[in-house]
């Protein structure tokens, strides 16, 4: 059905804007290579050609003109992937409606945010830039590679990465809509209802189009087409397995509810985000192939996250759930390797299991594991070089490399890495608190729903 | 998301209201027909088009048209002769996008809560593409005169609003009625990537989603309408839809979409909408276009660059340095200059980057010219009084005078499809002309005459003595002020008190609940300027007043935040 619509409008697409992405060549010599998927290789070289890993072996000869980085005594691991973040975005929540799948973070990528560079300093190379959690079905998200330095938002996008979308259960959507506007959903039941209703409408929409398109082939057919709805187009895409669902959730009951909704509507790919009570339904998640992206030990910031444990990631992993650890926060993103390390204290995961939580597993959750997440020939040249083991408290990222290009070098880390400078900004003495970058952005943009009464009161 | 920026218009609207205490009843004057519509401008240096000059020529105008340009032209008996000896004449300037002459809506955009914020009416969401800016034109709006006074004669004007407020017109900066002003109606569909307050679409991403949906719905509705028109028998009647129908000429490529596109990322986003949907695009008020010149070029979008520039960094610090140096010399201590602290160095580095950033804005026009991308200028956010200086800044940043002139005349004429009528000083074209006493781009040049559609506007030559740096005036005491705003005149009071070598002051009146202290008062010769801030719900709006004092009166302008500038007059109150 989508095809027909695409056909309808394809004549209008005059040219496509393919972004020019820089790719580099590089030889990383003599490090301890942590492949994640194929064990550790001592004193081994990694050759990157045209942005891709061309060879992993001992004593590779540097091709002429290729930059060589000596990693002797250092650890070479795949770039860290954060499956839940809100950096590099101008706008997080379209909090006006509980169902807004048609909005797309891909439209509001901001390549100038300094948080991108800071994340590189923590070894991050790929980020899932997500819509917030104000709506039951929020907006589509964008998987970006941290090619900091570009002025073109298209360049940040990981070309060809699968489409993803944000769902949210529990307190956030009920507060944003039920409490603030007095509309459904006001309860967890309501959240389930609006999701089921949206999917049911999308099914009807798709059927109406199918019927119309079939009728159109009949000679002499005369009739009106169903009205085009961007919202229902995207919902149909979810039902047709074209979009991976990433569902903000905390409580076991709502997670289990969502598993049933997926079963009823034939949704195969779902990743639960936060999923603090995931440990209670780990076997159920595993059985349905659902994945989980969790915090290492962040909880009790609202009522629905009181029942939590730092063993969550380990329990999920041991039950066969593909699990990742995410930041949801520009500051925490800079030390996701510490967060992964906590699973060794709480749950005794192995080094590879712990590091998989921030590399290959989030790659699987974003549908990009054939391209990134481990060091293997043919994969993209996204690499972090650590001084000391990344799971050690002394681990420090020295270089962060994206597509074979050094995007962060601890030795060459200038004071002012801003790309754009506001010409009207007044320069004042420094402040320590960076309000924009040290908060959880999950509800950003939805504040007005809660604050507008106050605003009106002020106006009076 | 509510940003400060979005709140400002609402707040400054309140200020205007507070300033207005009564409305003026203009006295009706009886209009007389002009004696003649024939003018001969003699002995003038005519820059007919960029790079095409004719010195000491005569230009003959009749009935709104240029009749002839040349030497030894015989002057008809009914002509008013303007001896423009050694003056410079250009084609009237064209403004690619502004709101000159457009009455500001009386009501601020609603921020009321609606019952279901996800499904507002199109009007509440800012979606009224069927609206026509002609219905909001005000021929006597002061902005028309302000822009005309610096040489502009034609402007494309857009309605106020956020997402799709309506269709633009190309207007003459002249005329007593709306219809006299309009040159081309329904010139383009105007849009901004800004969302509605508290309702869908609120964020930029939702605005873009809504834009795509509307365009596709309109494409669908349009093809069904033509199917229906070809044979109505047995077909369900297509519903009328004012919003979607407004897109039809855009889909037919008969009408372009003009977007306000100040920010670099806005430009990227607008270009991606164009790529998705394929409409003819004009980018207006571009301020940060230099990094994406090649992308703009490839897209085929038309461009109007903003005539607004960020203020230059004032080099106050150097003065301070000198002062301290002198002091150090006089006290003859060995410590000539204090060693710079880390904070000083950091501040210097930040200042340097800021200066570099400003240079990018200033050199944007020259970068577009070098890349061979044709562009005009727009004045959506520029203050008319800053425009000549901003043009000179662009020229000193590498734009040639010819290129600047082209961007004011021939190129916008071409981009707006008006080349057959406007843009050059040639026989047969509309008599839209600017005459300045020196080359227009000379710092000391003053515009002396502007012709719009054959109507002459003579500029008052300000008496030199008016701004006399050596004049001695006494401002101490209380002054009654009258500020003219679009809503009427407003009475106030300003009080000055001398303290040492400087002044302090307070402002009261209008609907100000209590007197407000001035934040600065400077008096240089007879030039007086003072500023004060008003605060509303945590937002502060700066008011800058600049006047020239003569005896017990002053005259000048008051600019209120981004609301523009209004004329202000003051009279000194007798001492009690």
Boltz contact constraints between the chains, C-beta under 6 A:
constraints:
  - contact:
      token1: [A, 12]
      token2: [B, 277]
      max_distance: 6.0
  - contact:
      token1: [A, 12]
      token2: [B, 278]
      max_distance: 6.0
  - contact:
      token1: [A, 14]
      token2: [B, 278]
      max_distance: 6.0
  - contact:
      token1: [A, 17]
      token2: [B, 275]
      max_distance: 6.0
  - contact:
      token1: [A, 91]
      token2: [B, 203]
      max_distance: 6.0
  - contact:
      token1: [A, 91]
      token2: [B, 204]
      max_distance: 6.0
  - contact:
      token1: [A, 91]
      token2: [B, 205]
      max_distance: 6.0
  - contact:
      token1: [A, 94]
      token2: [B, 203]
      max_distance: 6.0
  - contact:
      token1: [A, 94]
      token2: [B, 206]
      max_distance: 6.0
  - contact:
      token1: [A, 96]
      token2: [B, 117]
      max_distance: 6.0
  - contact:
      token1: [A, 96]
      token2: [B, 118]
      max_distance: 6.0
  - contact:
      token1: [A, 96]
      token2: [B, 199]
      max_distance: 6.0
  - contact:
      token1: [A, 96]
      token2: [B, 200]
      max_distance: 6.0
  - contact:
      token1: [A, 96]
      token2: [B, 202]
      max_distance: 6.0
  - contact:
      token1: [A, 97]
      token2: [B, 118]
      max_distance: 6.0
  - contact:
      token1: [A, 97]
      token2: [B, 200]
      max_distance: 6.0
  - contact:
      token1: [A, 102]
      token2: [B, 209]
      max_distance: 6.0
  - contact:
      token1: [A, 103]
      token2: [B, 205]
      max_distance: 6.0
  - contact:
      token1: [A, 103]
      token2: [B, 206]
      max_distance: 6.0
  - contact:
      token1: [A, 103]
      token2: [B, 209]
      max_distance: 6.0
  - contact:
      token1: [A, 104]
      token2: [B, 205]
      max_distance: 6.0
  - contact:
      token1: [A, 107]
      token2: [B, 205]
      max_distance: 6.0
  - contact:
      token1: [A, 107]
      token2: [B, 208]
      max_distance: 6.0
  - contact:
      token1: [A, 108]
      token2: [B, 204]
      max_distance: 6.0
  - contact:
      token1: [A, 108]
      token2: [B, 205]
      max_distance: 6.0
  - contact:
      token1: [A, 151]
      token2: [B, 291]
      max_distance: 6.0
  - contact:
      token1: [A, 153]
      token2: [B, 268]
      max_distance: 6.0
  - contact:
      token1: [A, 181]
      token2: [B, 117]
      max_distance: 6.0
  - contact:
      token1: [A, 183]
      token2: [B, 116]
      max_distance: 6.0
  - contact:
      token1: [A, 222]
      token2: [B, 234]
      max_distance: 6.0
  - contact:
      token1: [A, 222]
      token2: [B, 235]
      max_distance: 6.0
  - contact:
      token1: [A, 224]
      token2: [B, 236]
      max_distance: 6.0
  - contact:
      token1: [A, 228]
      token2: [B, 216]
      max_distance: 6.0
  - contact:
      token1: [A, 228]
      token2: [B, 217]
      max_distance: 6.0
  - contact:
      token1: [A, 228]
      token2: [B, 220]
      max_distance: 6.0
  - contact:
      token1: [A, 230]
      token2: [B, 209]
      max_distance: 6.0
  - contact:
      token1: [A, 230]
      token2: [B, 213]
      max_distance: 6.0
  - contact:
      token1: [A, 421]
      token2: [B, 353]
      max_distance: 6.0
  - contact:
      token1: [A, 421]
      token2: [B, 354]
      max_distance: 6.0
  - contact:
      token1: [A, 421]
      token2: [B, 357]
      max_distance: 6.0
  - contact:
      token1: [A, 423]
      token2: [B, 310]
      max_distance: 6.0
  - contact:
      token1: [A, 423]
      token2: [B, 357]
      max_distance: 6.0
  - contact:
      token1: [A, 423]
      token2: [B, 358]
      max_distance: 6.0
  - contact:
      token1: [A, 423]
      token2: [B, 361]
      max_distance: 6.0
  - contact:
      token1: [A, 424]
      token2: [B, 310]
      max_distance: 6.0
  - contact:
      token1: [A, 427]
      token2: [B, 347]
      max_distance: 6.0
  - contact:
      token1: [A, 427]
      token2: [B, 350]
      max_distance: 6.0
  - contact:
      token1: [A, 445]
      token2: [B, 1]
      max_distance: 6.0
  - contact:
      token1: [A, 445]
      token2: [B, 203]
      max_distance: 6.0
  - contact:
      token1: [A, 448]
      token2: [B, 2]
      max_distance: 6.0
  - contact:
      token1: [A, 448]
      token2: [B, 198]
      max_distance: 6.0
  - contact:
      token1: [A, 458]
      token2: [B, 537]
      max_distance: 6.0
